[in-house]
């Protein structure tokens, strides 16, 4: 391997392939609801649709569960890595609320 290049060796038994967007969403929601220490999201932006609301609600619920269990505050760190220009666009949603990652 060339110097400065990274790779991850993963046994094939630890891999699974997701075939549909709905399977991806179910898997993502399941992982969010079971996370214990950290979640890291990397995307161009977060939309304002029903699926995105489900993700945010699942994260809020999980953080609340962990906070209730912890004596010294939440033990899970959540990080969003987003494209700044796309993630800060201010467009009204159907309900009239601004759509922005800043609101998270």
Secondary structure, DSSP 4 states (H G I P E B T S, - for coil): --TT-------GGG-----SHHHHHHHHHHHHHH-SSEEEEEES----SHHHHHHHHHHHHHHHHHHHH-SSS---EEEEEE-HHHHT--EE-TTS-EE-GGG-
